[in-house]
Amino acid sequence: MQAGALSEWCQGFLYGVAYMGVGDDKEWEEESRGVLRDLMEISRLDADNTDDSDEQAFVELHEYVRIGVHMLLEELQPPDEGDDTDSPTVH
């Protein structure tokens, strides 16, 4: 059941990325391309043929998806033009 939900979530995430117009023409980093490929594989999981008996494996897969998605979202963010890291922060 959880594996099926994760699979469907990955499908939705990939659909959203494609809907935004981000496709093969984006110059993804190699690691990001690997995460996208993995998300596509996870989205193809057959919920009928999976069981939740290996909870540790699911937790690790869930964590991988979470970290991978954060990495992809950071790469999709446009560079901040006004970011001046040399100036001190005044509080």
TORZA-167743 format. One record per atom (N, C-alpha, C, CB): x negated, y negated, z; residue number from 1; residue in three letters. Coordinates in pm, whole numbers, plus 50000, padded with zeros to 5 digits. Glycine has a CB too. Example, Ala and Ser with C-alpha at 12.3 -4.5 7.8 and 13.67 -1.06 7.14 Angstrom:
{x->48681	y->50569	z->50780	n->1	res->ALA}
{x->48770	y->50450	z->50780	n->1	res->ALA}
{x->48680	y->50330	z->50780	n->1	res->ALA}
{x->48869	y->50447	z->50905	n->1	res->ALA}
{x->48715	y->50225	z->50708	n->2	res->SER}
{x->48633	y->50106	z->50714	n->2	res->SER}
{x->48710	y->49997	z->50787	n->2	res->SER}
{x->48592	y->50060	z->50572	n->2	res->SER}
END
This chain:
{x->49918	y->50118	z->50000	n->1	res->MET}
{x->50000	y->50000	z->50000	n->1	res->MET}
{x->49912	y->49874	z->50000	n->1	res->MET}
{x->50094	y->50001	z->50121	n->1	res->MET}
{x->49812	y->49866	z->50090	n->2	res->GLN}
{x->49725	y->49750	z->50093	n->2	res->GLN}
{x->49642	y->49739	z->49967	n->2	res->GLN}
{x->49635	y->49756	z->50215	n->2	res->GLN}
{x->49595	y->49852	z->49916	n->3	res->ALA}
{x->49516	y->49849	z->49793	n->3	res->ALA}
{x->49601	y->49798	z->49676	n->3	res->ALA}
{x->49461	y->49990	z->49761	n->3	res->ALA}
{x->49726	y->49836	z->49673	n->4	res->GLY}
{x->49816	y->49788	z->49568	n->4	res->GLY}
{x->49837	y->49638	z->49576	n->4	res->GLY}
{x->49950	y->49859	z->49576	n->4	res->GLY}
{x->49852	y->49587	z->49698	n->5	res->ALA}
{x->49870	y->49444	z->49716	n->5	res->ALA}
{x->49744	y->49367	z->49675	n->5	res->ALA}
{x->49905	y->49412	z->49863	n->5	res->ALA}
{x->49627	y->49421	z->49710	n->6	res->LEU}
{x->49502	y->49356	z->49671	n->6	res->LEU}
{x->49487	y->49357	z->49519	n->6	res->LEU}
{x->49381	y->49426	z->49737	n->6	res->LEU}
{x->49525	y->49466	z->49457	n->7	res->SER}
{x->49520	y->49476	z->49311	n->7	res->SER}
{x->49609	y->49370	z->49246	n->7	res->SER}
{x->49562	y->49617	z->49266	n->7	res->SER}
{x->49730	y->49356	z->49298	n->8	res->GLU}
{x->49822	y->49257	z->49243	n->8	res->GLU}
{x->49772	y->49115	z->49267	n->8	res->GLU}
{x->49961	y->49275	z->49303	n->8	res->GLU}
{x->49710	y->49092	z->49383	n->9	res->TRP}
{x->49655	y->48959	z->49410	n->9	res->TRP}
{x->49545	y->48926	z->49310	n->9	res->TRP}
{x->49601	y->48952	z->49554	n->9	res->TRP}
{x->49458	y->49023	z->49282	n->10	res->CYS}
{x->49350	y->49001	z->49185	n->10	res->CYS}
{x->49408	y->48972	z->49047	n->10	res->CYS}
{x->49257	y->49124	z->49179	n->10	res->CYS}
{x->49515	y->49042	z->49010	n->11	res->GLN}
{x->49580	y->49015	z->48882	n->11	res->GLN}
{x->49627	y->48870	z->48877	n->11	res->GLN}
{x->49699	y->49110	z->48860	n->11	res->GLN}
{x->49690	y->48824	z->48984	n->12	res->GLY}
{x->49739	y->48687	z->48988	n->12	res->GLY}
{x->49627	y->48585	z->48984	n->12	res->GLY}
{x->49822	y->48667	z->49112	n->12	res->GLY}
{x->49520	y->48612	z->49056	n->13	res->PHE}
{x->49406	y->48520	z->49056	n->13	res->PHE}
{x->49347	y->48509	z->48916	n->13	res->PHE}
{x->49299	y->48566	z->49156	n->13	res->PHE}
{x->49326	y->48623	z->48851	n->14	res->LEU}
{x->49269	y->48622	z->48716	n->14	res->LEU}
{x->49363	y->48552	z->48617	n->14	res->LEU}
{x->49239	y->48765	z->48669	n->14	res->LEU}
{x->49493	y->48573	z->48635	n->15	res->TYR}
{x->49589	y->48504	z->48550	n->15	res->TYR}
{x->49577	y->48353	z->48570	n->15	res->TYR}
{x->49733	y->48551	z->48581	n->15	res->TYR}
{x->49564	y->48310	z->48695	n->16	res->GLY}
{x->49550	y->48167	z->48724	n->16	res->GLY}
{x->49425	y->48108	z->48663	n->16	res->GLY}
{x->49549	y->48145	z->48873	n->16	res->GLY}
{x->49314	y->48181	z->48669	n->17	res->VAL}
{x->49190	y->48132	z->48609	n->17	res->VAL}
{x->49208	y->48118	z->48458	n->17	res->VAL}
{x->49071	y->48227	z->48641	n->17	res->VAL}
{x->49270	y->48218	z->48396	n->18	res->ALA}
{x->49293	y->48212	z->48252	n->18	res->ALA}
{x->49391	y->48100	z->48217	n->18	res->ALA}
{x->49345	y->48347	z->48200	n->18	res->ALA}
{x->49493	y->48082	z->48300	n->19	res->TYR}
{x->49593	y->47978	z->48275	n->19	res->TYR}
{x->49531	y->47839	z->48282	n->19	res->TYR}
{x->49707	y->47988	z->48378	n->19	res->TYR}
{x->49430	y->47823	z->48368	n->20	res->MET}
{x->49360	y->47694	z->48377	n->20	res->MET}
{x->49278	y->47667	z->48252	n->20	res->MET}
{x->49268	y->47693	z->48500	n->20	res->MET}
{x->49265	y->47765	z->48165	n->21	res->GLY}
{x->49188	y->47746	z->48043	n->21	res->GLY}
{x->49043	y->47782	z->48059	n->21	res->GLY}
{x->49199	y->47604	z->47999	n->21	res->GLY}
{x->49008	y->47846	z->48168	n->22	res->VAL}
{x->48870	y->47888	z->48190	n->22	res->VAL}
{x->48857	y->48028	z->48133	n->22	res->VAL}
{x->48831	y->47884	z->48342	n->22	res->VAL}
{x->48778	y->48040	z->48029	n->23	res->GLY}
{x->48765	y->48169	z->47964	n->23	res->GLY}
{x->48621	y->48204	z->47936	n->23	res->GLY}
{x->48843	y->48172	z->47837	n->23	res->GLY}
{x->48603	y->48279	z->47831	n->24	res->ASP}
{x->48470	y->48325	z->47793	n->24	res->ASP}
{x->48378	y->48211	z->47752	n->24	res->ASP}
{x->48479	y->48425	z->47681	n->24	res->ASP}
{x->48437	y->48096	z->47714	n->25	res->ASP}
{x->48353	y->47985	z->47669	n->25	res->ASP}
{x->48284	y->47915	z->47786	n->25	res->ASP}
{x->48437	y->47885	z->47590	n->25	res->ASP}
{x->48332	y->47935	z->47909	n->26	res->LYS}
{x->48263	y->47876	z->48024	n->26	res->LYS}
{x->48133	y->47952	z->48046	n->26	res->LYS}
{x->48353	y->47881	z->48153	n->26	res->LYS}
{x->48031	y->47878	z->48072	n->27	res->GLU}
{x->47901	y->47941	z->48094	n->27	res->GLU}
{x->47891	y->47981	z->48241	n->27	res->GLU}
{x->47785	y->47846	z->48053	n->27	res->GLU}
{x->47945	y->48099	z->48269	n->28	res->TRP}
{x->47943	y->48152	z->48405	n->28	res->TRP}
{x->47802	y->48198	z->48440	n->28	res->TRP}
{x->48044	y->48268	z->48421	n->28	res->TRP}
{x->47768	y->48184	z->48567	n->29	res->GLU}
{x->47644	y->48242	z->48617	n->29	res->GLU}
{x->47658	y->48394	z->48609	n->29	res->GLU}
{x->47612	y->48194	z->48764	n->29	res->GLU}
{x->47546	y->48465	z->48600	n->30	res->GLU}
{x->47551	y->48611	z->48588	n->30	res->GLU}
{x->47625	y->48674	z->48706	n->30	res->GLU}
{x->47408	y->48668	z->48578	n->30	res->GLU}
{x->47598	y->48626	z->48825	n->31	res->GLU}
{x->47665	y->48682	z->48943	n->31	res->GLU}
{x->47816	y->48659	z->48937	n->31	res->GLU}
{x->47607	y->48619	z->49071	n->31	res->GLU}
{x->47857	y->48543	z->48889	n->32	res->SER}
{x->48000	y->48512	z->48876	n->32	res->SER}
{x->48065	y->48601	z->48772	n->32	res->SER}
{x->48020	y->48364	z->48840	n->32	res->SER}
{x->47996	y->48625	z->48662	n->33	res->ARG}
{x->48052	y->48717	z->48561	n->33	res->ARG}
{x->48071	y->48855	z->48619	n->33	res->ARG}
{x->47961	y->48724	z->48438	n->33	res->ARG}
{x->47978	y->48898	z->48703	n->34	res->GLY}
{x->47990	y->49028	z->48769	n->34	res->GLY}
{x->48111	y->49033	z->48861	n->34	res->GLY}
{x->47865	y->49059	z->48847	n->34	res->GLY}
{x->48135	y->48926	z->48935	n->35	res->VAL}
{x->48251	y->48920	z->49024	n->35	res->VAL}
{x->48379	y->48925	z->48942	n->35	res->VAL}
{x->48248	y->48793	z->49112	n->35	res->VAL}
{x->48384	y->48851	z->48832	n->36	res->LEU}
{x->48503	y->48854	z->48746	n->36	res->LEU}
{x->48530	y->48994	z->48693	n->36	res->LEU}
{x->48488	y->48756	z->48629	n->36	res->LEU}
{x->48423	y->49063	z->48650	n->37	res->ARG}
{x->48440	y->49200	z->48602	n->37	res->ARG}
{x->48493	y->49291	z->48713	n->37	res->ARG}
{x->48306	y->49256	z->48548	n->37	res->ARG}
{x->48438	y->49272	z->48833	n->38	res->ASP}
{x->48485	y->49354	z->48946	n->38	res->ASP}
{x->48631	y->49325	z->48980	n->38	res->ASP}
{x->48397	y->49329	z->49068	n->38	res->ASP}
{x->48670	y->49198	z->48976	n->39	res->LEU}
{x->48809	y->49164	z->49003	n->39	res->LEU}
{x->48902	y->49225	z->48898	n->39	res->LEU}
{x->48827	y->49012	z->49006	n->39	res->LEU}
{x->48855	y->49230	z->48774	n->40	res->MET}
{x->48936	y->49294	z->48669	n->40	res->MET}
{x->48952	y->49442	z->48698	n->40	res->MET}
{x->48873	y->49272	z->48530	n->40	res->MET}
{x->48846	y->49507	z->48743	n->41	res->GLU}
{x->48855	y->49649	z->48776	n->41	res->GLU}
{x->48948	y->49672	z->48896	n->41	res->GLU}
{x->48714	y->49706	z->48807	n->41	res->GLU}
{x->48937	y->49587	z->48996	n->42	res->ILE}
{x->49025	y->49600	z->49113	n->42	res->ILE}
{x->49170	y->49577	z->49074	n->42	res->ILE}
{x->48983	y->49501	z->49224	n->42	res->ILE}
{x->49193	y->49485	z->48981	n->43	res->SER}
{x->49330	y->49457	z->48938	n->43	res->SER}
{x->49392	y->49575	z->48864	n->43	res->SER}
{x->49333	y->49333	z->48850	n->43	res->SER}
{x->49309	y->49667	z->48819	n->44	res->ARG}
{x->49359	y->49784	z->48747	n->44	res->ARG}
{x->49383	y->49905	z->48837	n->44	res->ARG}
{x->49262	y->49822	z->48638	n->44	res->ARG}
{x->49364	y->49888	z->48967	n->45	res->LEU}
{x->49387	y->49999	z->49058	n->45	res->LEU}
{x->49531	y->50049	z->49044	n->45	res->LEU}
{x->49359	y->49958	z->49204	n->45	res->LEU}
{x->49546	y->50178	z->49045	n->46	res->ASP}
{x->49678	y->50239	z->49037	n->46	res->ASP}
{x->49729	y->50259	z->49179	n->46	res->ASP}
{x->49675	y->50374	z->48957	n->46	res->ASP}
{x->49826	y->50178	z->49219	n->47	res->ALA}
{x->49876	y->50183	z->49356	n->47	res->ALA}
{x->49940	y->50317	z->49389	n->47	res->ALA}
{x->49977	y->50071	z->49379	n->47	res->ALA}
{x->49990	y->50387	z->49289	n->48	res->ASP}
{x->50053	y->50517	z->49313	n->48	res->ASP}
{x->49950	y->50624	z->49347	n->48	res->ASP}
{x->50133	y->50560	z->49192	n->48	res->ASP}
{x->49827	y->50606	z->49301	n->49	res->ASN}
{x->49724	y->50707	z->49323	n->49	res->ASN}
{x->49624	y->50668	z->49431	n->49	res->ASN}
{x->49650	y->50733	z->49194	n->49	res->ASN}
{x->49654	y->50565	z->49507	n->50	res->THR}
{x->49564	y->50525	z->49614	n->50	res->THR}
{x->49631	y->50553	z->49747	n->50	res->THR}
{x->49526	y->50376	z->49603	n->50	res->THR}
{x->49549	y->50582	z->49845	n->51	res->ASP}
{x->49603	y->50596	z->49980	n->51	res->ASP}
{x->49522	y->50506	z->50073	n->51	res->ASP}
{x->49598	y->50744	z->50028	n->51	res->ASP}
{x->49576	y->50481	z->50187	n->52	res->ASP}
{x->49511	y->50389	z->50281	n->52	res->ASP}
{x->49432	y->50465	z->50387	n->52	res->ASP}
{x->49615	y->50300	z->50348	n->52	res->ASP}
{x->49387	y->50586	z->50353	n->53	res->SER}
{x->49319	y->50669	z->50453	n->53	res->SER}
{x->49179	y->50616	z->50486	n->53	res->SER}
{x->49309	y->50811	z->50403	n->53	res->SER}
{x->49114	y->50550	z->50394	n->54	res->ASP}
{x->48979	y->50500	z->50421	n->54	res->ASP}
{x->48986	y->50350	z->50449	n->54	res->ASP}
{x->48884	y->50530	z->50302	n->54	res->ASP}
{x->49021	y->50318	z->50571	n->55	res->GLU}
{x->49040	y->50179	z->50610	n->55	res->GLU}
{x->48912	y->50096	z->50597	n->55	res->GLU}
{x->49091	y->50173	z->50753	n->55	res->GLU}
{x->48798	y->50155	z->50631	n->56	res->GLN}
{x->48671	y->50083	z->50625	n->56	res->GLN}
{x->48638	y->50043	z->50481	n->56	res->GLN}
{x->48558	y->50169	z->50683	n->56	res->GLN}
{x->48662	y->50132	z->50386	n->57	res->ALA}
{x->48636	y->50100	z->50245	n->57	res->ALA}
{x->48726	y->49985	z->50199	n->57	res->ALA}
{x->48659	y->50224	z->50156	n->57	res->ALA}
{x->48853	y->49986	z->50242	n->58	res->PHE}
{x->48943	y->49878	z->50204	n->58	res->PHE}
{x->48896	y->49745	z->50264	n->58	res->PHE}
{x->49085	y->49909	z->50250	n->58	res->PHE}
{x->48854	y->49748	z->50390	n->59	res->VAL}
{x->48808	y->49625	z->50456	n->59	res->VAL}
{x->48687	y->49569	z->50381	n->59	res->VAL}
{x->48773	y->49652	z->50604	n->59	res->VAL}
{x->48595	y->49654	z->50341	n->60	res->GLU}
{x->48477	y->49608	z->50267	n->60	res->GLU}
{x->48516	y->49552	z->50131	n->60	res->GLU}
{x->48377	y->49722	z->50250	n->60	res->GLU}
{x->48610	y->49617	z->50063	n->61	res->LEU}
{x->48657	y->49568	z->49933	n->61	res->LEU}
{x->48727	y->49434	z->49949	n->61	res->LEU}
{x->48752	y->49670	z->49867	n->61	res->LEU}
{x->48809	y->49422	z->50050	n->62	res->HIS}
{x->48880	y->49297	z->50078	n->62	res->HIS}
{x->48781	y->49184	z->50104	n->62	res->HIS}
{x->48975	y->49313	z->50198	n->62	res->HIS}
{x->48678	y->49211	z->50183	n->63	res->GLU}
{x->48576	y->49109	z->50213	n->63	res->GLU}
{x->48499	y->49071	z->50088	n->63	res->GLU}
{x->48479	y->49161	z->50322	n->63	res->GLU}
{x->48469	y->49168	z->50002	n->64	res->TYR}
{x->48399	y->49139	z->49877	n->64	res->TYR}
{x->48484	y->49045	z->49791	n->64	res->TYR}
{x->48368	y->49270	z->49800	n->64	res->TYR}
{x->48612	y->49073	z->49781	n->65	res->VAL}
{x->48702	y->48989	z->49701	n->65	res->VAL}
{x->48706	y->48849	z->49761	n->65	res->VAL}
{x->48845	y->49051	z->49695	n->65	res->VAL}
{x->48717	y->48838	z->49891	n->66	res->ARG}
{x->48724	y->48708	z->49957	n->66	res->ARG}
{x->48600	y->48624	z->49929	n->66	res->ARG}
{x->48742	y->48726	z->50107	n->66	res->ARG}
{x->48483	y->48683	z->49947	n->67	res->ILE}
{x->48357	y->48610	z->49924	n->67	res->ILE}
{x->48340	y->48578	z->49775	n->67	res->ILE}
{x->48236	y->48693	z->49975	n->67	res->ILE}
{x->48373	y->48675	z->49689	n->68	res->GLY}
{x->48360	y->48653	z->49545	n->68	res->GLY}
{x->48448	y->48541	z->49495	n->68	res->GLY}
{x->48394	y->48780	z->49472	n->68	res->GLY}
{x->48570	y->48534	z->49545	n->69	res->VAL}
{x->48662	y->48428	z->49503	n->69	res->VAL}
{x->48611	y->48292	z->49550	n->69	res->VAL}
{x->48804	y->48454	z->49558	n->69	res->VAL}
{x->48559	y->48284	z->49671	n->70	res->HIS}
{x->48502	y->48158	z->49717	n->70	res->HIS}
{x->48387	y->48114	z->49626	n->70	res->HIS}
{x->48452	y->48171	z->49862	n->70	res->HIS}
{x->48304	y->48208	z->49588	n->71	res->MET}
{x->48192	y->48177	z->49500	n->71	res->MET}
{x->48243	y->48125	z->49365	n->71	res->MET}
{x->48102	y->48302	z->49480	n->71	res->MET}
{x->48344	y->48191	z->49309	n->72	res->LEU}
{x->48400	y->48148	z->49180	n->72	res->LEU}
{x->48462	y->48009	z->49191	n->72	res->LEU}
{x->48504	y->48248	z->49131	n->72	res->LEU}
{x->48534	y->47984	z->49299	n->73	res->LEU}
{x->48598	y->47854	z->49314	n->73	res->LEU}
{x->48494	y->47742	z->49327	n->73	res->LEU}
{x->48690	y->47854	z->49436	n->73	res->LEU}
{x->48383	y->47771	z->49394	n->74	res->GLU}
{x->48277	y->47671	z->49403	n->74	res->GLU}
{x->48218	y->47642	z->49265	n->74	res->GLU}
{x->48166	y->47719	z->49498	n->74	res->GLU}
{x->48204	y->47745	z->49184	n->75	res->GLU}
{x->48149	y->47725	z->49050	n->75	res->GLU}
{x->48246	y->47648	z->48961	n->75	res->GLU}
{x->48113	y->47859	z->48986	n->75	res->GLU}
{x->48375	y->47663	z->48985	n->76	res->LEU}
{x->48474	y->47595	z->48903	n->76	res->LEU}
{x->48490	y->47448	z->48940	n->76	res->LEU}
{x->48608	y->47664	z->48915	n->76	res->LEU}
{x->48442	y->47409	z->49058	n->77	res->GLN}
{x->48453	y->47269	z->49100	n->77	res->GLN}
{x->48359	y->47184	z->49015	n->77	res->GLN}
{x->48419	y->47254	z->49251	n->77	res->GLN}
{x->48410	y->47071	z->48967	n->78	res->PRO}
{x->48322	y->46982	z->48891	n->78	res->PRO}
{x->48218	y->46922	z->48983	n->78	res->PRO}
{x->48404	y->46870	z->48820	n->78	res->PRO}
{x->48100	y->46892	z->48929	n->79	res->PRO}
{x->47997	y->46831	z->49014	n->79	res->PRO}
{x->48045	y->46695	z->49064	n->79	res->PRO}
{x->47865	y->46816	z->48937	n->79	res->PRO}
{x->48015	y->46666	z->49189	n->80	res->ASP}
{x->48056	y->46540	z->49250	n->80	res->ASP}
{x->47958	y->46431	z->49207	n->80	res->ASP}
{x->48062	y->46551	z->49405	n->80	res->ASP}
{x->48005	y->46340	z->49122	n->81	res->GLU}
{x->47920	y->46235	z->49066	n->81	res->GLU}
{x->47874	y->46137	z->49174	n->81	res->GLU}
{x->47994	y->46160	z->48957	n->81	res->GLU}
{x->47957	y->46109	z->49273	n->82	res->GLY}
{x->47925	y->46010	z->49373	n->82	res->GLY}
{x->47852	y->46068	z->49493	n->82	res->GLY}
{x->48049	y->45943	z->49419	n->82	res->GLY}
{x->47805	y->46189	z->49484	n->83	res->ASP}
{x->47737	y->46253	z->49597	n->83	res->ASP}
{x->47595	y->46202	z->49607	n->83	res->ASP}
{x->47739	y->46407	z->49581	n->83	res->ASP}
{x->47571	y->46121	z->49708	n->84	res->ASP}
{x->47437	y->46068	z->49731	n->84	res->ASP}
{x->47385	y->46128	z->49860	n->84	res->ASP}
{x->47437	y->45910	z->49737	n->84	res->ASP}
{x->47309	y->46236	z->49848	n->85	res->THR}
{x->47264	y->46309	z->49965	n->85	res->THR}
{x->47151	y->46237	z->50038	n->85	res->THR}
{x->47220	y->46447	z->49926	n->85	res->THR}
{x->47092	y->46135	z->49977	n->86	res->ASP}
{x->46983	y->46063	z->50041	n->86	res->ASP}
{x->47031	y->45960	z->50143	n->86	res->ASP}
{x->46900	y->45995	z->49937	n->86	res->ASP}
{x->47155	y->45914	z->50130	n->87	res->SER}
{x->47203	y->45812	z->50221	n->87	res->SER}
{x->47249	y->45876	z->50352	n->87	res->SER}
{x->47317	y->45732	z->50156	n->87	res->SER}
{x->47219	y->45815	z->50464	n->88	res->PRO}
{x->47259	y->45871	z->50593	n->88	res->PRO}
{x->47410	y->45856	z->50614	n->88	res->PRO}
{x->47183	y->45803	z->50708	n->88	res->PRO}
{x->47466	y->45947	z->50691	n->89	res->THR}
{x->47608	y->45941	z->50723	n->89	res->THR}
{x->47627	y->45850	z->50843	n->89	res->THR}
{x->47665	y->46083	z->50750	n->89	res->THR}
{x->47718	y->45756	z->50830	n->90	res->VAL}
{x->47745	y->45662	z->50938	n->90	res->VAL}
{x->47877	y->45703	z->51001	n->90	res->VAL}
{x->47749	y->45514	z->50886	n->90	res->VAL}
{x->47875	y->45721	z->51132	n->91	res->HIS}
{x->47997	y->45761	z->51203	n->91	res->HIS}
{x->48045	y->45650	z->51290	n->91	res->HIS}
{x->47974	y->45885	z->51287	n->91	res->HIS}
END
